[in-house]
């Protein structure tokens, strides 16, 4: 049973990676921000849901600035 769950988890994350790649999250040379990383991670985790109409987004406008 554990092997089946592991295989399903790997398949889920692979589909999420494909969804993120289709959205162009890996190919862009844009600035890295909380929003960009959050969108990418959320798309990978919720990847299969993208194919049934869900469009996950994350908003980090109020995130604290890093110390210098």
JOJO-V271644 format. One line per field, one symbol per residue. phi: phi as a letter, one per 20 degrees, with the letter a starting at -180 (. if undefined). Layout:
# JOJO-V271644
phi=???
This chain:
# JOJO-V271644
phi=.ffffffffffgffffffffffenfeefdefecgfffffffffffdgfffedofcfccccfefffffd
